[in-house]
Amino acid sequence: MKKGIHPEYRDVIFWDTSSDHKFMSRSTLNTKETIKWTDGKDYPVIKVEVSSASHPFFTGKKMFVDTAGRVEKFQKKYGKKA
């Protein structure tokens, strides 16, 4: 592989904010936030809204999603101007 053209591939903590579940994986995503992991080292943290710990397919639980608020926000931002 050529040097200097590939992004850094490193250990990253993914934090599911809806279920407060954290897991370590590897990623090339950049972030400035860090978190101390169970091994005592600081790792970059990437916050996600949905993971296998909170997704209804994996948990078997239904979640209420505020679709009305999202639709109104979309229409306000991109709606036709009269």
HTML snippet that shows the backbone in 3Dmol.js (N, CA, C, O; Angstrom):
<script src="https://3Dmol.org/build/3Dmol-min.js"></script>
<div id="view" style="width:600px;height:400px;position:relative"></div>
<script>
const pdb = `
ATOM      1  N   MET A   1       0.834  -1.183   0.000  1.00  0.00           N
ATOM      2  CA  MET A   1       0.000   0.000   0.000  1.00  0.00           C
ATOM      3  C   MET A   1       0.877   1.244   0.000  1.00  0.00           C
ATOM      4  O   MET A   1       1.964   1.264   0.578  1.00  0.00           O
ATOM      5  N   LYS A   2       0.377   2.276  -0.661  1.00  0.00           N
ATOM      6  CA  LYS A   2       1.101   3.545  -0.671  1.00  0.00           C
ATOM      7  C   LYS A   2       0.962   4.225   0.679  1.00  0.00           C
ATOM      8  O   LYS A   2      -0.095   4.173   1.309  1.00  0.00           O
ATOM      9  N   LYS A   3       2.022   4.853   1.110  1.00  0.00           N
ATOM     10  CA  LYS A   3       2.001   5.548   2.391  1.00  0.00           C
ATOM     11  C   LYS A   3       1.432   6.948   2.219  1.00  0.00           C
ATOM     12  O   LYS A   3       1.656   7.601   1.200  1.00  0.00           O
ATOM     13  N   GLY A   4       0.688   7.404   3.235  1.00  0.00           N
ATOM     14  CA  GLY A   4       0.191   8.760   3.263  1.00  0.00           C
ATOM     15  C   GLY A   4      -1.136   8.994   2.554  1.00  0.00           C
ATOM     16  O   GLY A   4      -1.630  10.122   2.563  1.00  0.00           O
ATOM     17  N   ILE A   5      -1.739   7.967   1.935  1.00  0.00           N
ATOM     18  CA  ILE A   5      -3.002   8.185   1.234  1.00  0.00           C
ATOM     19  C   ILE A   5      -4.189   7.527   1.930  1.00  0.00           C
ATOM     20  O   ILE A   5      -5.336   7.763   1.551  1.00  0.00           O
ATOM     21  N   HIS A   6      -3.929   6.718   2.928  1.00  0.00           N
ATOM     22  CA  HIS A   6      -5.000   6.011   3.617  1.00  0.00           C
ATOM     23  C   HIS A   6      -5.306   6.679   4.959  1.00  0.00           C
ATOM     24  O   HIS A   6      -4.392   7.140   5.642  1.00  0.00           O
ATOM     25  N   PRO A   7      -6.594   6.736   5.345  1.00  0.00           N
ATOM     26  CA  PRO A   7      -6.927   7.316   6.652  1.00  0.00           C
ATOM     27  C   PRO A   7      -6.446   6.404   7.782  1.00  0.00           C
ATOM     28  O   PRO A   7      -6.243   5.205   7.593  1.00  0.00           O
ATOM     29  N   GLU A   8      -6.272   7.000   8.948  1.00  0.00           N
ATOM     30  CA  GLU A   8      -5.823   6.234  10.118  1.00  0.00           C
ATOM     31  C   GLU A   8      -6.939   5.302  10.583  1.00  0.00           C
ATOM     32  O   GLU A   8      -8.070   5.737  10.799  1.00  0.00           O
ATOM     33  N   TYR A   9      -6.621   4.037  10.733  1.00  0.00           N
ATOM     34  CA  TYR A   9      -7.566   3.014  11.179  1.00  0.00           C
ATOM     35  C   TYR A   9      -7.213   2.687  12.618  1.00  0.00           C
ATOM     36  O   TYR A   9      -6.151   2.124  12.883  1.00  0.00           O
ATOM     37  N   ARG A  10      -8.097   3.036  13.557  1.00  0.00           N
ATOM     38  CA  ARG A  10      -7.746   2.927  14.974  1.00  0.00           C
ATOM     39  C   ARG A  10      -8.921   2.410  15.797  1.00  0.00           C
ATOM     40  O   ARG A  10     -10.047   2.313  15.309  1.00  0.00           O
ATOM     41  N   ASP A  11      -8.634   2.081  17.060  1.00  0.00           N
ATOM     42  CA  ASP A  11      -9.686   1.665  17.990  1.00  0.00           C
ATOM     43  C   ASP A  11     -10.542   2.873  18.344  1.00  0.00           C
ATOM     44  O   ASP A  11     -10.025   3.958  18.612  1.00  0.00           O
ATOM     45  N   VAL A  12     -11.872   2.670  18.343  1.00  0.00           N
ATOM     46  CA  VAL A  12     -12.821   3.734  18.628  1.00  0.00           C
ATOM     47  C   VAL A  12     -13.929   3.159  19.504  1.00  0.00           C
ATOM     48  O   VAL A  12     -14.295   1.993  19.358  1.00  0.00           O
ATOM     49  N   ILE A  13     -14.463   3.972  20.413  1.00  0.00           N
ATOM     50  CA  ILE A  13     -15.603   3.575  21.229  1.00  0.00           C
ATOM     51  C   ILE A  13     -16.860   4.139  20.580  1.00  0.00           C
ATOM     52  O   ILE A  13     -16.951   5.342  20.335  1.00  0.00           O
ATOM     53  N   PHE A  14     -17.830   3.269  20.302  1.00  0.00           N
ATOM     54  CA  PHE A  14     -19.131   3.706  19.817  1.00  0.00           C
ATOM     55  C   PHE A  14     -20.080   3.728  21.001  1.00  0.00           C
ATOM     56  O   PHE A  14     -20.178   2.750  21.742  1.00  0.00           O
ATOM     57  N   TRP A  15     -20.780   4.841  21.180  1.00  0.00           N
ATOM     58  CA  TRP A  15     -21.661   5.043  22.330  1.00  0.00           C
ATOM     59  C   TRP A  15     -23.076   5.225  21.824  1.00  0.00           C
ATOM     60  O   TRP A  15     -23.394   6.231  21.189  1.00  0.00           O
ATOM     61  N   ASP A  16     -23.933   4.242  22.106  1.00  0.00           N
ATOM     62  CA  ASP A  16     -25.346   4.320  21.750  1.00  0.00           C
ATOM     63  C   ASP A  16     -26.023   5.188  22.802  1.00  0.00           C
ATOM     64  O   ASP A  16     -26.224   4.750  23.935  1.00  0.00           O
ATOM     65  N   THR A  17     -26.373   6.411  22.433  1.00  0.00           N
ATOM     66  CA  THR A  17     -26.905   7.363  23.401  1.00  0.00           C
ATOM     67  C   THR A  17     -28.316   7.017  23.860  1.00  0.00           C
ATOM     68  O   THR A  17     -28.725   7.438  24.942  1.00  0.00           O
ATOM     69  N   SER A  18     -29.071   6.257  23.064  1.00  0.00           N
ATOM     70  CA  SER A  18     -30.441   5.933  23.462  1.00  0.00           C
ATOM     71  C   SER A  18     -30.493   4.822  24.504  1.00  0.00           C
ATOM     72  O   SER A  18     -31.436   4.766  25.294  1.00  0.00           O
ATOM     73  N   SER A  19     -29.495   3.937  24.522  1.00  0.00           N
ATOM     74  CA  SER A  19     -29.494   2.864  25.514  1.00  0.00           C
ATOM     75  C   SER A  19     -28.292   2.925  26.449  1.00  0.00           C
ATOM     76  O   SER A  19     -28.153   2.082  27.336  1.00  0.00           O
ATOM     77  N   ASP A  20     -27.426   3.912  26.259  1.00  0.00           N
ATOM     78  CA  ASP A  20     -26.207   4.082  27.052  1.00  0.00           C
ATOM     79  C   ASP A  20     -25.307   2.853  26.980  1.00  0.00           C
ATOM     80  O   ASP A  20     -24.639   2.507  27.954  1.00  0.00           O
ATOM     81  N   HIS A  21     -25.294   2.198  25.827  1.00  0.00           N
ATOM     82  CA  HIS A  21     -24.442   1.028  25.599  1.00  0.00           C
ATOM     83  C   HIS A  21     -23.188   1.483  24.861  1.00  0.00           C
ATOM     84  O   HIS A  21     -23.280   2.242  23.896  1.00  0.00           O
ATOM     85  N   LYS A  22     -22.027   1.032  25.300  1.00  0.00           N
ATOM     86  CA  LYS A  22     -20.763   1.379  24.668  1.00  0.00           C
ATOM     87  C   LYS A  22     -20.050   0.109  24.226  1.00  0.00           C
ATOM     88  O   LYS A  22     -20.066  -0.906  24.922  1.00  0.00           O
ATOM     89  N   PHE A  23     -19.421   0.186  23.049  1.00  0.00           N
ATOM     90  CA  PHE A  23     -18.632  -0.952  22.578  1.00  0.00           C
ATOM     91  C   PHE A  23     -17.448  -0.445  21.770  1.00  0.00           C
ATOM     92  O   PHE A  23     -17.496   0.630  21.171  1.00  0.00           O
ATOM     93  N   MET A  24     -16.396  -1.231  21.766  1.00  0.00           N
ATOM     94  CA  MET A  24     -15.183  -0.853  21.057  1.00  0.00           C
ATOM     95  C   MET A  24     -15.132  -1.575  19.719  1.00  0.00           C
ATOM     96  O   MET A  24     -15.455  -2.758  19.611  1.00  0.00           O
ATOM     97  N   SER A  25     -14.719  -0.828  18.709  1.00  0.00           N
ATOM     98  CA  SER A  25     -14.511  -1.376  17.379  1.00  0.00           C
ATOM     99  C   SER A  25     -13.387  -0.567  16.738  1.00  0.00           C
ATOM    100  O   SER A  25     -12.751   0.254  17.399  1.00  0.00           O
ATOM    101  N   ARG A  26     -13.153  -0.795  15.484  1.00  0.00           N
ATOM    102  CA  ARG A  26     -12.138  -0.026  14.781  1.00  0.00           C
ATOM    103  C   ARG A  26     -12.815   0.788  13.697  1.00  0.00           C
ATOM    104  O   ARG A  26     -13.790   0.345  13.090  1.00  0.00           O
ATOM    105  N   SER A  27     -12.286   2.000  13.455  1.00  0.00           N
ATOM    106  CA  SER A  27     -12.908   2.891  12.489  1.00  0.00           C
ATOM    107  C   SER A  27     -11.898   3.916  11.989  1.00  0.00           C
ATOM    108  O   SER A  27     -10.852   4.137  12.599  1.00  0.00           O
ATOM    109  N   THR A  28     -12.243   4.539  10.855  1.00  0.00           N
ATOM    110  CA  THR A  28     -11.444   5.638  10.324  1.00  0.00           C
ATOM    111  C   THR A  28     -12.110   6.984  10.581  1.00  0.00           C
ATOM    112  O   THR A  28     -11.569   8.020  10.196  1.00  0.00           O
ATOM    113  N   LEU A  29     -13.284   6.984  11.229  1.00  0.00           N
ATOM    114  CA  LEU A  29     -13.990   8.234  11.522  1.00  0.00           C
ATOM    115  C   LEU A  29     -13.176   9.105  12.471  1.00  0.00           C
ATOM    116  O   LEU A  29     -12.523   8.609  13.389  1.00  0.00           O
ATOM    117  N   ASN A  30     -13.230  10.408  12.230  1.00  0.00           N
ATOM    118  CA  ASN A  30     -12.504  11.355  13.080  1.00  0.00           C
ATOM    119  C   ASN A  30     -13.442  11.989  14.092  1.00  0.00           C
ATOM    120  O   ASN A  30     -14.590  12.300  13.775  1.00  0.00           O
ATOM    121  N   THR A  31     -12.960  12.178  15.291  1.00  0.00           N
ATOM    122  CA  THR A  31     -13.708  12.853  16.338  1.00  0.00           C
ATOM    123  C   THR A  31     -12.723  13.472  17.316  1.00  0.00           C
ATOM    124  O   THR A  31     -11.597  12.998  17.466  1.00  0.00           O
ATOM    125  N   LYS A  32     -13.158  14.539  17.981  1.00  0.00           N
ATOM    126  CA  LYS A  32     -12.295  15.198  18.963  1.00  0.00           C
ATOM    127  C   LYS A  32     -12.617  14.755  20.379  1.00  0.00           C
ATOM    128  O   LYS A  32     -11.830  14.983  21.298  1.00  0.00           O
ATOM    129  N   GLU A  33     -13.779  14.116  20.562  1.00  0.00           N
ATOM    130  CA  GLU A  33     -14.174  13.663  21.895  1.00  0.00           C
ATOM    131  C   GLU A  33     -13.450  12.362  22.237  1.00  0.00           C
ATOM    132  O   GLU A  33     -13.217  11.519  21.370  1.00  0.00           O
ATOM    133  N   THR A  34     -13.102  12.215  23.508  1.00  0.00           N
ATOM    134  CA  THR A  34     -12.479  10.974  23.978  1.00  0.00           C
ATOM    135  C   THR A  34     -13.197  10.509  25.232  1.00  0.00           C
ATOM    136  O   THR A  34     -13.906  11.274  25.887  1.00  0.00           O
ATOM    137  N   ILE A  35     -12.996   9.237  25.549  1.00  0.00           N
ATOM    138  CA  ILE A  35     -13.599   8.653  26.739  1.00  0.00           C
ATOM    139  C   ILE A  35     -12.619   7.617  27.290  1.00  0.00           C
ATOM    140  O   ILE A  35     -11.890   6.969  26.539  1.00  0.00           O
ATOM    141  N   LYS A  36     -12.618   7.475  28.606  1.00  0.00           N
ATOM    142  CA  LYS A  36     -11.750   6.481  29.244  1.00  0.00           C
ATOM    143  C   LYS A  36     -12.468   5.134  29.207  1.00  0.00           C
ATOM    144  O   LYS A  36     -13.605   5.027  29.667  1.00  0.00           O
ATOM    145  N   TRP A  37     -11.827   4.120  28.671  1.00  0.00           N
ATOM    146  CA  TRP A  37     -12.399   2.787  28.529  1.00  0.00           C
ATOM    147  C   TRP A  37     -12.028   1.935  29.738  1.00  0.00           C
ATOM    148  O   TRP A  37     -11.268   2.381  30.598  1.00  0.00           O
ATOM    149  N   THR A  38     -12.553   0.724  29.812  1.00  0.00           N
ATOM    150  CA  THR A  38     -12.349  -0.144  30.969  1.00  0.00           C
ATOM    151  C   THR A  38     -10.887  -0.532  31.174  1.00  0.00           C
ATOM    152  O   THR A  38     -10.503  -0.905  32.282  1.00  0.00           O
ATOM    153  N   ASP A  39     -10.066  -0.453  30.128  1.00  0.00           N
ATOM    154  CA  ASP A  39      -8.655  -0.786  30.282  1.00  0.00           C
ATOM    155  C   ASP A  39      -7.822   0.395  30.784  1.00  0.00           C
ATOM    156  O   ASP A  39      -6.606   0.280  30.939  1.00  0.00           O
ATOM    157  N   GLY A  40      -8.491   1.548  31.042  1.00  0.00           N
ATOM    158  CA  GLY A  40      -7.810   2.711  31.586  1.00  0.00           C
ATOM    159  C   GLY A  40      -7.259   3.668  30.538  1.00  0.00           C
ATOM    160  O   GLY A  40      -6.763   4.739  30.888  1.00  0.00           O
ATOM    161  N   LYS A  41      -7.334   3.304  29.258  1.00  0.00           N
ATOM    162  CA  LYS A  41      -6.822   4.161  28.189  1.00  0.00           C
ATOM    163  C   LYS A  41      -7.933   5.056  27.651  1.00  0.00           C
ATOM    164  O   LYS A  41      -9.114   4.719  27.736  1.00  0.00           O
ATOM    165  N   ASP A  42      -7.539   6.200  27.098  1.00  0.00           N
ATOM    166  CA  ASP A  42      -8.480   7.110  26.452  1.00  0.00           C
ATOM    167  C   ASP A  42      -8.594   6.741  24.978  1.00  0.00           C
ATOM    168  O   ASP A  42      -7.588   6.522  24.303  1.00  0.00           O
ATOM    169  N   TYR A  43      -9.834   6.673  24.483  1.00  0.00           N
ATOM    170  CA  TYR A  43     -10.103   6.361  23.093  1.00  0.00           C
ATOM    171  C   TYR A  43     -11.057   7.408  22.523  1.00  0.00           C
ATOM    172  O   TYR A  43     -11.847   7.992  23.265  1.00  0.00           O
ATOM    173  N   PRO A  44     -10.990   7.650  21.214  1.00  0.00           N
ATOM    174  CA  PRO A  44     -11.983   8.531  20.592  1.00  0.00           C
ATOM    175  C   PRO A  44     -13.367   7.912  20.727  1.00  0.00           C
ATOM    176  O   PRO A  44     -13.511   6.691  20.672  1.00  0.00           O
ATOM    177  N   VAL A  45     -14.389   8.750  20.903  1.00  0.00           N
ATOM    178  CA  VAL A  45     -15.757   8.252  21.066  1.00  0.00           C
ATOM    179  C   VAL A  45     -16.631   8.826  19.961  1.00  0.00           C
ATOM    180  O   VAL A  45     -16.552  10.012  19.641  1.00  0.00           O
ATOM    181  N   ILE A  46     -17.470   7.965  19.382  1.00  0.00           N
ATOM    182  CA  ILE A  46     -18.425   8.364  18.361  1.00  0.00           C
ATOM    183  C   ILE A  46     -19.807   8.035  18.891  1.00  0.00           C
ATOM    184  O   ILE A  46     -20.098   6.883  19.210  1.00  0.00           O
ATOM    185  N   LYS A  47     -20.667   9.055  18.986  1.00  0.00           N
ATOM    186  CA  LYS A  47     -22.018   8.857  19.517  1.00  0.00           C
ATOM    187  C   LYS A  47     -22.962   8.495  18.379  1.00  0.00           C
ATOM    188  O   LYS A  47     -22.992   9.158  17.342  1.00  0.00           O
ATOM    189  N   VAL A  48     -23.732   7.430  18.590  1.00  0.00           N
ATOM    190  CA  VAL A  48     -24.726   6.982  17.617  1.00  0.00           C
ATOM    191  C   VAL A  48     -26.079   6.906  18.305  1.00  0.00           C
ATOM    192  O   VAL A  48     -26.154   6.733  19.522  1.00  0.00           O
ATOM    193  N   GLU A  49     -27.154   7.036  17.523  1.00  0.00           N
ATOM    194  CA  GLU A  49     -28.492   7.000  18.099  1.00  0.00           C
ATOM    195  C   GLU A  49     -29.050   5.585  18.172  1.00  0.00           C
ATOM    196  O   GLU A  49     -29.868   5.289  19.044  1.00  0.00           O
ATOM    197  N   VAL A  50     -28.617   4.703  17.266  1.00  0.00           N
ATOM    198  CA  VAL A  50     -29.160   3.351  17.205  1.00  0.00           C
ATOM    199  C   VAL A  50     -28.020   2.362  17.030  1.00  0.00           C
ATOM    200  O   VAL A  50     -27.123   2.569  16.213  1.00  0.00           O
ATOM    201  N   SER A  51     -28.062   1.286  17.805  1.00  0.00           N
ATOM    202  CA  SER A  51     -27.137   0.169  17.643  1.00  0.00           C
ATOM    203  C   SER A  51     -27.930  -1.107  17.907  1.00  0.00           C
ATOM    204  O   SER A  51     -29.144  -1.053  18.100  1.00  0.00           O
ATOM    205  N   SER A  52     -27.266  -2.231  17.916  1.00  0.00           N
ATOM    206  CA  SER A  52     -27.966  -3.488  18.182  1.00  0.00           C
ATOM    207  C   SER A  52     -28.551  -3.530  19.585  1.00  0.00           C
ATOM    208  O   SER A  52     -29.456  -4.319  19.854  1.00  0.00           O
ATOM    209  N   ALA A  53     -28.044  -2.687  20.486  1.00  0.00           N
ATOM    210  CA  ALA A  53     -28.562  -2.653  21.857  1.00  0.00           C
ATOM    211  C   ALA A  53     -29.883  -1.900  21.962  1.00  0.00           C
ATOM    212  O   ALA A  53     -30.605  -2.059  22.946  1.00  0.00           O
ATOM    213  N   SER A  54     -30.213  -1.074  20.953  1.00  0.00           N
ATOM    214  CA  SER A  54     -31.443  -0.300  21.039  1.00  0.00           C
ATOM    215  C   SER A  54     -32.368  -0.485  19.832  1.00  0.00           C
ATOM    216  O   SER A  54     -33.506  -0.017  19.863  1.00  0.00           O
ATOM    217  N   HIS A  55     -31.914  -1.144  18.788  1.00  0.00           N
ATOM    218  CA  HIS A  55     -32.744  -1.311  17.590  1.00  0.00           C
ATOM    219  C   HIS A  55     -33.852  -2.329  17.860  1.00  0.00           C
ATOM    220  O   HIS A  55     -33.585  -3.398  18.409  1.00  0.00           O
ATOM    221  N   PRO A  56     -35.104  -2.007  17.476  1.00  0.00           N
ATOM    222  CA  PRO A  56     -36.234  -2.908  17.758  1.00  0.00           C
ATOM    223  C   PRO A  56     -36.072  -4.309  17.163  1.00  0.00           C
ATOM    224  O   PRO A  56     -36.570  -5.272  17.746  1.00  0.00           O
ATOM    225  N   PHE A  57     -35.404  -4.450  16.043  1.00  0.00           N
ATOM    226  CA  PHE A  57     -35.216  -5.768  15.447  1.00  0.00           C
ATOM    227  C   PHE A  57     -34.422  -6.684  16.377  1.00  0.00           C
ATOM    228  O   PHE A  57     -34.744  -7.866  16.499  1.00  0.00           O
ATOM    229  N   PHE A  58     -33.405  -6.160  17.024  1.00  0.00           N
ATOM    230  CA  PHE A  58     -32.551  -6.959  17.890  1.00  0.00           C
ATOM    231  C   PHE A  58     -33.095  -7.084  19.309  1.00  0.00           C
ATOM    232  O   PHE A  58     -32.864  -8.095  19.971  1.00  0.00           O
ATOM    233  N   THR A  59     -33.815  -6.068  19.783  1.00  0.00           N
ATOM    234  CA  THR A  59     -34.304  -6.086  21.158  1.00  0.00           C
ATOM    235  C   THR A  59     -35.696  -6.675  21.277  1.00  0.00           C
ATOM    236  O   THR A  59     -36.073  -7.155  22.346  1.00  0.00           O
ATOM    237  N   GLY A  60     -36.468  -6.647  20.194  1.00  0.00           N
ATOM    238  CA  GLY A  60     -37.838  -7.144  20.238  1.00  0.00           C
ATOM    239  C   GLY A  60     -38.804  -6.160  20.866  1.00  0.00           C
ATOM    240  O   GLY A  60     -39.969  -6.499  21.077  1.00  0.00           O
ATOM    241  N   LYS A  61     -38.363  -4.967  21.165  1.00  0.00           N
ATOM    242  CA  LYS A  61     -39.204  -3.935  21.769  1.00  0.00           C
ATOM    243  C   LYS A  61     -39.504  -2.862  20.739  1.00  0.00           C
ATOM    244  O   LYS A  61     -38.654  -2.523  19.916  1.00  0.00           O
ATOM    245  N   LYS A  62     -40.716  -2.331  20.787  1.00  0.00           N
ATOM    246  CA  LYS A  62     -41.073  -1.239  19.894  1.00  0.00           C
ATOM    247  C   LYS A  62     -40.678   0.077  20.552  1.00  0.00           C
ATOM    248  O   LYS A  62     -40.814   0.255  21.762  1.00  0.00           O
ATOM    249  N   MET A  63     -40.189   0.987  19.727  1.00  0.00           N
ATOM    250  CA  MET A  63     -39.796   2.297  20.223  1.00  0.00           C
ATOM    251  C   MET A  63     -40.683   3.355  19.578  1.00  0.00           C
ATOM    252  O   MET A  63     -41.028   3.248  18.401  1.00  0.00           O
ATOM    253  N   PHE A  64     -41.047   4.362  20.340  1.00  0.00           N
ATOM    254  CA  PHE A  64     -41.807   5.483  19.805  1.00  0.00           C
ATOM    255  C   PHE A  64     -40.829   6.471  19.185  1.00  0.00           C
ATOM    256  O   PHE A  64     -39.872   6.905  19.826  1.00  0.00           O
ATOM    257  N   VAL A  65     -41.084   6.818  17.929  1.00  0.00           N
ATOM    258  CA  VAL A  65     -40.246   7.780  17.235  1.00  0.00           C
ATOM    259  C   VAL A  65     -41.078   9.009  16.938  1.00  0.00           C
ATOM    260  O   VAL A  65     -42.192   8.897  16.427  1.00  0.00           O
ATOM    261  N   ASP A  66     -40.561  10.158  17.244  1.00  0.00           N
ATOM    262  CA  ASP A  66     -41.280  11.414  17.050  1.00  0.00           C
ATOM    263  C   ASP A  66     -41.238  11.805  15.575  1.00  0.00           C
ATOM    264  O   ASP A  66     -40.491  12.704  15.188  1.00  0.00           O
ATOM    265  N   THR A  67     -42.047  11.123  14.747  1.00  0.00           N
ATOM    266  CA  THR A  67     -42.050  11.415  13.316  1.00  0.00           C
ATOM    267  C   THR A  67     -42.737  12.733  13.015  1.00  0.00           C
ATOM    268  O   THR A  67     -42.351  13.417  12.068  1.00  0.00           O
ATOM    269  N   ALA A  68     -43.741  13.110  13.787  1.00  0.00           N
ATOM    270  CA  ALA A  68     -44.439  14.373  13.536  1.00  0.00           C
ATOM    271  C   ALA A  68     -43.475  15.542  13.681  1.00  0.00           C
ATOM    272  O   ALA A  68     -43.482  16.454  12.855  1.00  0.00           O
ATOM    273  N   GLY A  69     -42.668  15.527  14.693  1.00  0.00           N
ATOM    274  CA  GLY A  69     -41.695  16.598  14.881  1.00  0.00           C
ATOM    275  C   GLY A  69     -40.667  16.639  13.769  1.00  0.00           C
ATOM    276  O   GLY A  69     -40.230  17.716  13.362  1.00  0.00           O
ATOM    277  N   ARG A  70     -40.278  15.479  13.275  1.00  0.00           N
ATOM    278  CA  ARG A  70     -39.304  15.427  12.194  1.00  0.00           C
ATOM    279  C   ARG A  70     -39.899  15.945  10.894  1.00  0.00           C
ATOM    280  O   ARG A  70     -39.234  16.662  10.148  1.00  0.00           O
ATOM    281  N   VAL A  71     -41.154  15.584  10.618  1.00  0.00           N
ATOM    282  CA  VAL A  71     -41.821  16.044   9.400  1.00  0.00           C
ATOM    283  C   VAL A  71     -41.988  17.558   9.431  1.00  0.00           C
ATOM    284  O   VAL A  71     -41.715  18.235   8.440  1.00  0.00           O
ATOM    285  N   GLU A  72     -42.432  18.087  10.561  1.00  0.00           N
ATOM    286  CA  GLU A  72     -42.598  19.532  10.686  1.00  0.00           C
ATOM    287  C   GLU A  72     -41.265  20.260  10.525  1.00  0.00           C
ATOM    288  O   GLU A  72     -41.205  21.314   9.892  1.00  0.00           O
ATOM    289  N   LYS A  73     -40.230  19.719  11.078  1.00  0.00           N
ATOM    290  CA  LYS A  73     -38.905  20.319  10.957  1.00  0.00           C
ATOM    291  C   LYS A  73     -38.457  20.322   9.494  1.00  0.00           C
ATOM    292  O   LYS A  73     -37.901  21.308   9.011  1.00  0.00           O
ATOM    293  N   PHE A  74     -38.705  19.205   8.789  1.00  0.00           N
ATOM    294  CA  PHE A  74     -38.347  19.111   7.376  1.00  0.00           C
ATOM    295  C   PHE A  74     -39.140  20.121   6.552  1.00  0.00           C
ATOM    296  O   PHE A  74     -38.576  20.821   5.711  1.00  0.00           O
ATOM    297  N   GLN A  75     -40.448  20.195   6.796  1.00  0.00           N
ATOM    298  CA  GLN A  75     -41.286  21.121   6.039  1.00  0.00           C
ATOM    299  C   GLN A  75     -40.911  22.576   6.310  1.00  0.00           C
ATOM    300  O   GLN A  75     -40.963  23.418   5.415  1.00  0.00           O
ATOM    301  N   LYS A  76     -40.539  22.853   7.532  1.00  0.00           N
ATOM    302  CA  LYS A  76     -40.129  24.217   7.878  1.00  0.00           C
ATOM    303  C   LYS A  76     -38.846  24.577   7.150  1.00  0.00           C
ATOM    304  O   LYS A  76     -38.686  25.703   6.679  1.00  0.00           O
ATOM    305  N   LYS A  77     -37.929  23.616   7.059  1.00  0.00           N
ATOM    306  CA  LYS A  77     -36.640  23.876   6.443  1.00  0.00           C
ATOM    307  C   LYS A  77     -36.714  23.894   4.919  1.00  0.00           C
ATOM    308  O   LYS A  77     -36.113  24.756   4.279  1.00  0.00           O
ATOM    309  N   TYR A  78     -37.461  22.929   4.326  1.00  0.00           N
ATOM    310  CA  TYR A  78     -37.476  22.770   2.882  1.00  0.00           C
ATOM    311  C   TYR A  78     -38.834  23.031   2.232  1.00  0.00           C
ATOM    312  O   TYR A  78     -38.985  22.855   1.023  1.00  0.00           O
ATOM    313  N   GLY A  79     -39.824  23.450   3.025  1.00  0.00           N
ATOM    314  CA  GLY A  79     -41.158  23.664   2.495  1.00  0.00           C
ATOM    315  C   GLY A  79     -41.197  24.771   1.453  1.00  0.00           C
ATOM    316  O   GLY A  79     -40.293  25.603   1.365  1.00  0.00           O
ATOM    317  N   LYS A  80     -42.284  24.758   0.654  1.00  0.00           N
ATOM    318  CA  LYS A  80     -42.448  25.773  -0.385  1.00  0.00           C
ATOM    319  C   LYS A  80     -42.662  27.145   0.241  1.00  0.00           C
ATOM    320  O   LYS A  80     -43.374  27.295   1.234  1.00  0.00           O
ATOM    321  N   LYS A  81     -42.034  28.124  -0.358  1.00  0.00           N
ATOM    322  CA  LYS A  81     -42.187  29.495   0.093  1.00  0.00           C
ATOM    323  C   LYS A  81     -43.362  30.118  -0.667  1.00  0.00           C
ATOM    324  O   LYS A  81     -43.389  30.060  -1.897  1.00  0.00           O
ATOM    325  N   ALA A  82     -44.324  30.706   0.030  1.00  0.00           N
ATOM    326  CA  ALA A  82     -45.520  31.259  -0.622  1.00  0.00           C
ATOM    327  C   ALA A  82     -45.284  32.655  -1.136  1.00  0.00           C
ATOM    328  O   ALA A  82     -46.189  33.262  -1.709  1.00  0.00           O
TER     329      ALA A  82
END
`;
const viewer = $3Dmol.createViewer("view");
viewer.addModel(pdb, "pdb");
viewer.setStyle({}, {cartoon: {color: "spectrum"}});
viewer.zoomTo();
viewer.render();
</script>
